[in-house]
């Protein structure tokens, strides 16, 4: 993933006169397109800011999750895509239950950290955003929501309001070109990737942080932990139980298994999804103790969904899992690893992600119309009671309630 850009850095076709702008605006048309058509995949494959969340197989997985239809807008000029914007409608939660930013929305995309528009010029971006705004203008009670790493989009459309969101933790990965500048350029892509233990290119933070990472990995191996990449849906199903445990512990609604099954069927064969599993090899049996789904496309790998048993934290499963995942992504040629956001109530997770040499990258959320200020509808005491009750639920109930929640989110 490239560094976050401002709209001022997006190419423009020039500073037009009023007449020139009218001509260009008429040449740029907005259409509802089919994201399954080859043109969509070709466009995102060539775009430096494209993410796995723009991928047609990911969008198809979201459609199957709750039977929703993706509204895919395309900016077309002379029959060629100049920009695109995938959107989903959500039912939303009532305002008396939750914040107004999780009400009825036309979102790009709901239930994902970041997506937003892709475009070749600021004019194409303006056309796409205006079209999306016009869609919600005629639907009272529906709000447009855009999640992106590009700042300044609110300058393109009157009334579009920007809210800085949480930062995401991003780690750059070395490429073969960075290993030895003396190697001729035409041979750099042929450099072999040496074993992870002997790789000196991928280091984490300062000397103290590097020692913490290396120590955690050594402890995991000492305790008999090994990683492997899942190959079967049976392994996916076993991992889902760990994922439910993690969501119950962190008081976060889990995604339904059918969502992961759909992504597995669509993205795993092409290498756009990896399920990294951590197993404990004891004297009598082998058992799964942790696992994470990685979503990969373009230059960026996303550390998406994780499950770990709390009783196994002392074995350092997340250290060895991320160590091997990062080296695998490096070996495959990805230049960026996104660890994701961290909520304010999880400082220990922030510390864990920081030790891997990550940098903060801002995410922006744009809304139309502007959200009204809203406070919590639940007192801190009630929140504590609900939190403890959630953590005592059996896993099937956690799965059912998560499925119900995302039906509206």
N, C-alpha and C positions, 0 to 999 in steps of 0.2 A: 504494500500500500504506500503510495506516495505521500509526502507531507501534506498536511491540510492546506488548501489553497483558498484565496479570496476570490470573489467574483471578478475583481480587477485583473487577476492573472489569467482569466479565461479569455481565449482569443476572441476578438471582435472583427467584424468585416469592415471596420473603419468608422470614422466620424461622419455620418451622412447628413446631407441636407434633409429638410422635411420631405421633399419629393423622393429622394433616394430611399428614405426610411419607409415610406409608403409602398414603394415598389418592392423592397426586400420583404416587408411584412406580408405582402400578398404572395410572395414566392414561397414563404414558409407556411406550410399547412399543418394543422394538428389533426390527427386521425386516431381512432381506436384501432390498434393493431393486434395481431396475434403473436404473443411472445414465443409461441412454439415454432414460428417460421424461421428458416435459416438466417434471415437477415438480422434478427434480434441477437442471436448467438454470435454472428460475425461482428456486429457492432461492439458488443461488450468485450469480445476477445481482443479487439484492437484498441480499446479505450483504457488509458492508464489509471483511471479512477474506478473502474468496474470492480465489484465485489461479488462474492459468492451469492449474496442476497439478490443480485440482479439476474442470476443464472436461471434459465427457463426450467430446469429440473427442480430448483428450490421453489420457484413460484408455483409449479405444479404440485409440489408437496404441500404448500400452504393451502392451495385450493382443495385438496383432498382432506385436509385436517378437519375442516368444518363445513365442507360443501359450499364454500364461498367462491365467487368468480373474481379473478384478477382483472381490474380495469387497467389495461396497458395503453398508455398514451404514447404516440410517436410523433415527432416533429419531422416532417417529410419535405424535401425540396428536390424537385425534378425526379421523383420516384426513389430517392435515397434517404435513408435515415440520417438525420442530423442531431437527434436527441431522443431520449425515451424516459418515461416515468411510470413505474409500476405502482398501482394503488389498490388497496382493499378497503371496503366499507366494514365498519364494526358496529355492532349493536350498542356497545357502550354500557356503562353502569349508570344508574340514576344518580343525580347530583346529591341527593340526600344520603347516598351510601359512600361516595368516594369523590375525589377531586374532579374538577370539570375537565381536566386534560385527559381523562379516561372515559369521557362520555362518548356519544355517537361521533364517529370520525370517518373521514376519508384519509387514509394514512399510507405513507410510504416509508416503512411498512410496519403494520402492527406486529407485536410479538418478536421484533428483531431489533438489534441495537442501532443499526444505521443502514440506510439505503439511499433514498433520495433520487434526484434526476441525474442523468448523464447527458452531456451535450458537447457539441463541437464549437459553439460560439455563445456569447452572452445573449445574442438575439434568440437563439434556439431555447436557451434557458428561460428567457422572459416569456416566450410563447407558451412553453409547457406549463409554467407556473400560473400564467393568466388563465389558461384553459382549466387547470385544476381549481383555481379560485372561482371561476364561473360555475363550475359544477356544484359547489357548495352554496353559492349565493342563492340558488333557486331551491335549496333544501333547508328550510328553517330548522335549527337545532343540530345541524351537522357541521363539524369543524374540520378544516383541512389541517393535516399534520405532516410535516416533512422532516425526516431525520437525516442529517448529512454532516460531513466534515468540512463543507465549503461555507465560509462566512460571506456575508454581504448580499445574500439573495434577497433580503428584505428591501434592498435599494432598487430592485427591479420592478416590484409590484406594490402599488399603494395598498396599505392596510395589512400587508404581510408582516407579522411580528416575530422577531427572533428572541429566543430564550436560550442562553448558554446552558448546556446540560452538563452531566458529569463528564470528566475526562476519562479517556480510555488509556490503558497501559500498553504501550507498543514497544517491541524490541526489534531493532534492525538485525538482519542476518547477513553474514559475510557471503560473498559470491566468489566463484573461482577467479574472477578478474581481480579481486582484492588480494588474493593469496600471494602473487608474485608478479609485480608489474614488468619484470624483465621477460616474462613469457610472451612470445608473439601473440597478437590478438587473435589470429586465426586458429590458434591451438588452445586457447584458454578454455573453451567449452568442452575440450576433451580431457581436461585434467581429472584424474580419478579422485574420488572422495575417500580419504583414508578413514580408518576406524575411529569411532567417537572418542575412545580413550586417548588416541594419539593426535587428535585434532587440536591444534593450538590457535585456530582462527576464531573459534566461538568462545569468547570469554564473557563473564557476567559481572558487571559493575566494577568496583574497586577491588583491591586485594582482599579486604575483609569480606566483602560480599561473595567474591569468588571462592574464598575458603569455606564460607557457610554453605554454598551450593555443593561444592565438591564433598564436604563432610557429610551432608545429608544423603548424597548419592552413595557414598561409601557405606554409610550406615544401613541404607536400604539393601544393598547387595550383601552386606554382612548378615542381615536378618533373613536372607534367602529370597529376596524379591527379584523378579525378572519381568520384563515387559515383552509384549508381543502385540501384533496387529490382528484384530478379529477378522475371521474369514466366513463365519456362518451367522445366520439369524438366531440360532440357539445362543451364541455368545452375546448377541445384541440383547436378547431377552434376559439373560443373566445379568448383564450390565444394568438393565433398566431397574432392577431391584435395588442396586446400589444407588442409582440416581434418585429413586424415590426416597431412600433413607437420607440422602443429602438434602433434598428439598424439604423433607419433614424437619430436619435439624435446623435448617436456615430459615424456616417459615416462609417458603416461596412456593407458589403453586407450580406443580410439575406439568410439563407438556405430555399429552397422551402418547401411549406407545405407538399408535398407528401413524403419528407424525414421523417418529424416528424410523419406523419400518418403511414408510414411503420414501424418505430421504435415502435410506440404505439401498433400497431397490434401484433408485434412480442415480445416485451420486457415487456410491461405493464402487461399482464396476469401472467407472471412468477415472477413479483415483481422486475425485473431488471430496470424498469423505473418508476419513480414517478413524477407526475406533481403537484407541490405544488402551490396552488392558495391562494391569499389574497383577501378577500372580505370586502367591507365597508358596514356595516349594519346601514343604516340611518333610520330615522323615517318613511320614505315613501317607500324606495326601497333598494334592495341589488345590488351592482354593483362590478364587478371585477376590482381591481386596480393594481394587480401585479401577477406574476407567474414565476416559474422556473422549468425547467426539471432537475431531478437528474438521473444520470446513475450509476447503482450499480452492482458490481460483485466482487467476491473474498473478500478482506478485505477493499476495497476502494469505496467510494461514490464520484462521480464527480458532482460538481455544474456546469451544462453545459450551458443552454440557458435561458436567463432571459428577461422578458418584464415588464416595469414599466412606467406608465404615469408620465411625468415630473411634471405635475400640482399636483400630489399626493405625491411628495417627502416629503412634510411637515408632512404627516401622519405617516412616518417611516415604510412603508410597507416592505422594505427589511430587517429591523431589526427583525420584528416578523416572517417573512418568513424563514430567516436563523435560528433563534432561534428554531422554531418548526422542521425545517428540520434536524438540527444537533441532536436534541433530538430523533427524529424518527430513524435516522441512528444509533445512540447509542443504542436505544432500540432493533434494529434489529441485533445488534452484529457486526457492521462494526467498524474497529479500526482506520480508516483514512478518512478524508474528504478533498478533493482537491478543493480549491477555484478557481484554474486556474491561468493563467498568467495575467500580467498587462502591457499594452503598455506604452511607455515612456510618451505619451501625456495625460495620465489619472492619475495624481498624487492623485486625490481625491479618485479614486477606490483603489489605493494602500493603502491609509490610512484606508479606510473602511475595507479592508481585514485584515490588520495588527491588528486591534483592537479585532479581534476574537481569538487572541492568536496563530496565525499561525507562521510557520517556513518556511524559504525559502529552496526549494529543486531544484537543478539545472536540466535542461533538455539539452540534447546534440543533435545536428544534425550532421549526418555523410553524406558526399557526395563523390561520385566518378563519373567523375573526379572532382578535386578540383575546386570550383567556382572561377571565375575571379572577382576581385574587381569591384563593380559597384555602381555608385552614383545615386541619384534621377534624373529621367528624366523630372521632373516637378519642376518649380521654386516655391518658397514659395508663391509668389503672386498668381500664377495660382492655387496652391493647396488651398489657401484660397477661391478663387472664386468657385472652384469645390465643396469645402466643404459646402459653403453656398447654392449653387445650389442644392446639394443633400438633405440638410435639409429642402428644400422647396418643394420637390417632393411629390405628392400624394402617399399614401401607395401602391396602385396597381403598380405604376411605380417603387417604391423601390423593391417590390417583384420580378417584371419582370427583373430588372437590376441585382439583386442579383442572380437570377436563371441563367441569361446569363453569369455572371462572373464565377460562380462555374462550369459551363460547361467546362471551360478551366483550372480551378485551381484544 
